[in-house]
Amino acid sequence: MKAKEQLKNLLSNELMPDLEEAIDEIFQMVEKEKMISLADREELEEMQAMHAECREILIEIESGEMEEEEAQELLDELVEIKSE
């Protein structure tokens, strides 16, 4: 399987759903407690930025703008982060 396909699968099937779940959990906590701590707000903003970045990468893959080498570099980086 090519790096672009692997990257697309990793983003679509693992990373983005995990981020969406974590974002939803924070929103549920805020709804329940009617407030959010500064640390939770920063975490939420960081996760939302990562989610947006994932969407941008998927758009690059779909539009053919991403080279196979760049996809492999991103894939290696994301696999390393995910394994930590």
Secondary structure, DSSP 8 states (H G I E B T S, - for coil): --HHHHHHHHIIIIIHHHHHHHHHHHHHHHHHHS---HHHHHHHHHHHHHHHHHHHHHHHHHHT-S-HHHHHHHHHHHHHHHH-
